[in-house]
Amino acid sequence: MHKTYLTVGELANKMNVTVRTLQYYDKIGLVKASAYSEGGRRLYSDQDVIILHQVLALKYLGFSLDEIKEMLVSLGTPEEVATVLQGQSEAIAKQIEKLKRAKQDLEALCTEVLKIKEVDFAKYADIIATLRSGDKHYWMWKQFDRNLAHHVRDNFSDDSPKATEIINTYSTLLDRALYLIKENENHTSKASQDLAEEWWVMVTEFTGGDLSLLPHLIDFNSKKENWEVTIAQKQKKADSFLEKALSHYFQSQGLILSEEDKRGGQK
């Protein structure tokens, strides 16, 4: 018989793939042998070779075998081929953007790891999670010490709306404090005391009532050099006023706190 077919071994050698790969492609109906020899060996025609070329080219472009199987049916014209390739080009572009973001996250994590100056995989996990979330308040979480970081992870990691709400409340109350300062409001006035009450409620909601976290908040508030610049400037302007307003609020409510705990009321 005139040889018009390639055996599975010959095709594998010609296309630089394994025999097992061709057998698998045949099994799933992706590149089926057009004929079989009398001994039951798979035989591939020139058309089969062309189909295999298409499969390998699309696989190189990143398509899955299931996707390729669907595409082979509709690649009858140059326009159809161009449409498929354009779609894959767009998919690759999106993947490139993801890889760029991943590279930026890795570089940021590397910087933060060196700042921590100790191996703390729990902290690393917090940083990665925050980076991936795109949280604009990342600067705040990364400045927390281990106690505060663990508290955030245990109480807020699965409830981002709750964390966002506290952050938004903090921002709003801070702006209100600056407004009262600008208006020369006395720290004992009703407006100032209303603010102090809401500030303390915010702190209580954040800590869950755990006063042992207050000294850690004090320490966080005292080290503003790595804060976001605008927030740091606002908090510095508000610190003295808030301390006085909170102290008066505690006295009026009969709350007994140490001096350290009173200052801990400032976020």
C-alpha positions as CSV (number, residue, x, y, z in Angstrom):
1,M,0.0,0.0,0.0
2,H,1.3,3.4,-1.0
3,K,2.2,5.2,2.3
4,T,-0.1,8.2,2.7
5,Y,-0.2,8.0,6.5
6,L,2.1,8.6,9.4
7,T,2.2,6.1,12.3
8,V,1.8,7.6,15.8
9,G,5.5,7.2,16.4
10,E,6.3,9.0,13.1
11,L,3.9,11.8,13.8
12,A,5.2,12.2,17.4
13,N,8.8,12.5,16.1
14,K,7.8,14.9,13.3
15,M,5.9,17.2,15.6
16,N,8.2,16.9,18.6
17,V,5.5,15.5,21.0
18,T,5.2,12.2,22.9
19,V,3.3,9.2,21.7
20,R,1.4,9.3,25.0
21,T,0.3,12.9,24.1
22,L,-1.1,11.8,20.7
23,Q,-2.8,8.8,22.3
24,Y,-4.4,11.2,24.8
25,Y,-5.5,13.6,22.1
26,D,-7.1,10.7,20.2
27,K,-8.8,9.5,23.4
28,I,-10.5,12.9,24.1
29,G,-11.4,13.4,20.4
30,L,-9.1,16.3,19.9
31,V,-6.8,14.8,17.2
32,K,-8.2,11.5,16.1
33,A,-6.4,9.1,13.8
34,S,-8.0,8.9,10.4
35,A,-7.3,5.2,10.0
36,Y,-5.8,2.1,11.6
37,S,-3.4,-0.4,10.2
38,E,-4.3,-4.1,10.0
39,G,-2.4,-4.5,13.3
40,G,-4.6,-1.8,14.9
41,R,-1.9,0.9,14.9
42,R,-3.1,4.5,14.6
43,L,-2.5,6.2,11.2
44,Y,-2.6,9.9,10.7
45,S,-3.3,11.7,7.4
46,D,-2.0,15.1,6.1
47,Q,-5.2,16.7,7.4
48,D,-4.6,15.2,10.8
49,V,-1.2,16.8,10.8
50,I,-2.7,20.2,10.0
51,I,-5.2,19.8,12.9
52,L,-2.3,18.9,15.2
53,H,-0.4,22.0,14.1
54,Q,-3.5,24.0,15.1
55,V,-3.8,22.3,18.4
56,L,-0.1,22.9,19.3
57,A,-0.3,26.5,18.2
58,L,-3.4,27.3,20.2
59,K,-1.9,25.4,23.2
60,Y,1.2,27.6,23.0
61,L,-1.0,30.7,23.1
62,G,-2.5,29.6,26.4
63,F,-5.8,27.9,25.4
64,S,-7.0,24.9,27.4
65,L,-7.6,21.7,25.6
66,D,-11.3,22.1,26.1
67,E,-11.2,25.5,24.6
68,I,-9.2,24.3,21.7
69,K,-11.6,21.5,21.0
70,E,-14.4,24.0,20.6
71,M,-12.3,26.3,18.4
72,L,-11.3,23.7,15.9
73,V,-14.8,23.4,14.8
74,S,-15.1,27.1,13.8
75,L,-11.6,27.9,12.4
76,G,-12.7,27.6,8.8
77,T,-11.9,31.2,7.6
78,P,-9.0,33.7,8.3
79,E,-11.6,36.0,9.9
80,E,-12.6,33.3,12.4
81,V,-9.0,32.6,13.2
82,A,-8.3,36.3,13.7
83,T,-11.3,36.6,16.0
84,V,-10.0,33.7,18.2
85,L,-6.5,35.1,18.2
86,Q,-7.7,38.6,19.1
87,G,-9.6,37.2,22.1
88,Q,-6.6,35.4,23.3
89,S,-4.5,38.5,22.9
90,E,-6.9,40.4,25.1
91,A,-6.8,37.6,27.7
92,I,-2.9,37.7,27.7
93,A,-3.0,41.5,28.2
94,K,-5.1,41.0,31.3
95,Q,-2.7,38.3,32.5
96,I,0.2,40.7,32.0
97,E,-1.6,43.3,34.1
98,K,-2.1,40.7,36.9
99,L,1.6,39.8,36.7
100,K,2.6,43.4,36.9
101,R,0.5,43.9,40.0
102,A,1.9,40.7,41.5
103,K,5.4,42.0,40.8
104,Q,4.6,45.3,42.5
105,D,3.1,43.4,45.5
106,L,6.2,41.3,45.8
107,E,8.5,44.3,45.7
108,A,6.3,46.0,48.4
109,L,6.3,42.9,50.5
110,C,10.1,42.7,50.3
111,T,10.4,46.3,51.5
112,E,8.0,45.7,54.4
113,V,9.8,42.4,55.4
114,L,13.0,44.4,55.8
115,K,11.2,47.0,57.9
116,I,9.8,44.4,60.3
117,K,13.3,43.2,61.0
118,E,12.1,39.8,62.2
119,V,10.6,36.7,60.6
120,D,6.9,37.0,61.2
121,F,4.8,35.0,58.7
122,A,1.5,36.0,60.3
123,K,2.5,39.6,59.6
124,Y,3.6,38.7,56.1
125,A,0.2,37.1,55.5
126,D,-1.6,40.3,56.7
127,I,0.5,42.4,54.4
128,I,-0.1,40.2,51.4
129,A,-3.9,40.1,52.0
130,T,-4.0,43.9,52.4
131,L,-1.9,44.4,49.2
132,R,-4.2,42.1,47.2
133,S,-7.3,43.8,48.5
134,G,-6.0,47.2,47.2
135,D,-6.9,48.7,50.6
136,K,-5.9,52.4,50.5
137,H,-5.5,52.3,54.2
138,Y,-2.8,49.7,54.0
139,W,-0.3,52.2,55.6
140,M,-2.4,52.0,58.8
141,W,-2.5,48.3,59.1
142,K,1.2,47.8,58.4
143,Q,2.1,50.2,61.2
144,F,0.3,48.1,63.8
145,D,2.4,46.1,66.2
146,R,1.9,42.4,66.6
147,N,-0.9,42.7,69.1
148,L,-3.0,45.1,67.0
149,A,-2.2,43.2,63.8
150,H,-3.5,40.0,65.4
151,H,-6.5,41.7,66.7
152,V,-7.3,43.1,63.3
153,R,-6.8,39.7,61.6
154,D,-8.9,37.9,64.2
155,N,-11.8,40.4,64.2
156,F,-11.9,42.1,60.9
157,S,-10.2,40.0,58.2
158,D,-13.4,38.3,57.3
159,D,-15.5,41.4,57.6
160,S,-14.0,44.1,55.4
161,P,-17.2,46.3,55.5
162,K,-16.8,46.5,59.3
163,A,-13.2,47.5,59.0
164,T,-14.1,50.1,56.3
165,E,-16.8,51.5,58.5
166,I,-14.5,52.1,61.4
167,I,-11.9,53.7,59.1
168,N,-14.5,56.0,57.6
169,T,-15.8,56.9,61.1
170,Y,-12.2,57.7,62.1
171,S,-11.8,60.0,59.1
172,T,-15.1,61.7,59.7
173,L,-14.5,62.3,63.4
174,L,-10.9,63.6,62.7
175,D,-12.2,66.1,60.3
176,R,-14.9,67.2,62.8
177,A,-12.2,67.7,65.5
178,L,-10.2,69.9,63.1
179,Y,-13.3,71.9,62.4
180,L,-14.0,72.5,66.1
181,I,-10.4,73.5,66.5
182,K,-10.7,76.0,63.7
183,E,-13.8,77.4,65.2
184,N,-12.0,77.8,68.6
185,E,-14.5,75.5,70.2
186,N,-13.9,74.8,73.9
187,H,-13.1,71.2,74.6
188,T,-15.9,71.2,77.2
189,S,-18.7,72.4,74.9
190,K,-21.5,70.1,73.8
191,A,-20.2,69.8,70.3
192,S,-16.8,68.8,71.6
193,Q,-18.2,66.3,74.1
194,D,-20.4,64.8,71.5
195,L,-17.3,64.3,69.4
196,A,-15.4,62.8,72.4
197,E,-18.3,60.3,73.0
198,E,-18.4,59.2,69.4
199,W,-14.6,58.9,69.4
200,W,-14.6,56.7,72.4
201,V,-17.4,54.6,71.0
202,M,-15.3,54.1,67.8
203,V,-12.2,53.1,69.9
204,T,-14.4,50.7,71.9
205,E,-15.8,49.1,68.8
206,F,-12.3,48.7,67.4
207,T,-10.9,47.1,70.5
208,G,-14.0,45.1,71.3
209,G,-13.8,46.6,74.8
210,D,-10.3,45.1,75.4
211,L,-8.5,47.9,77.3
212,S,-5.2,46.0,77.1
213,L,-5.1,47.2,73.5
214,L,-5.1,50.9,74.5
215,P,-1.4,51.2,75.2
216,H,-0.7,49.7,71.8
217,L,-2.9,52.3,70.2
218,I,-1.0,55.0,72.2
219,D,2.3,53.7,70.8
220,F,0.8,53.6,67.3
221,N,-0.4,57.2,67.6
222,S,3.0,58.4,68.9
223,K,4.9,57.1,65.8
224,K,3.5,59.1,62.9
225,E,6.6,59.2,60.8
226,N,5.4,56.3,58.6
227,W,1.8,57.4,58.5
228,E,0.1,58.6,55.3
229,V,1.3,62.3,55.3
230,T,-2.1,64.0,55.2
231,I,-3.6,61.9,58.0
232,A,-0.5,62.3,60.1
233,Q,-0.7,66.1,59.8
234,K,-4.4,66.1,60.7
235,Q,-3.9,63.8,63.7
236,K,-1.0,65.9,65.0
237,K,-3.2,69.0,65.0
238,A,-6.1,67.2,66.7
239,D,-4.1,65.3,69.4
240,S,-4.1,67.9,72.1
241,F,-7.7,68.9,71.6
242,L,-8.9,65.3,71.6
243,E,-6.9,64.4,74.7
244,K,-8.6,67.3,76.6
245,A,-12.0,66.6,75.3
246,L,-11.8,62.9,76.1
247,S,-10.4,63.6,79.6
248,H,-13.4,65.8,80.3
249,Y,-15.8,63.2,78.8
250,F,-14.4,60.5,81.0
251,Q,-14.8,62.6,84.1
252,S,-18.3,63.6,83.3
253,Q,-19.3,60.0,82.7
254,G,-17.5,58.7,85.8
255,L,-15.1,56.6,83.8
256,I,-12.0,55.8,85.8
257,L,-9.0,55.3,83.6
258,S,-5.3,55.7,84.1
259,E,-3.6,58.6,82.4
260,E,-2.1,56.1,79.9
261,D,-5.6,54.7,79.2
262,K,-7.0,58.2,78.7
263,R,-4.4,58.9,76.0
264,G,-5.1,55.5,74.6
265,G,-8.5,56.8,73.7
266,Q,-6.8,58.6,70.8
267,K,-6.6,56.3,67.8
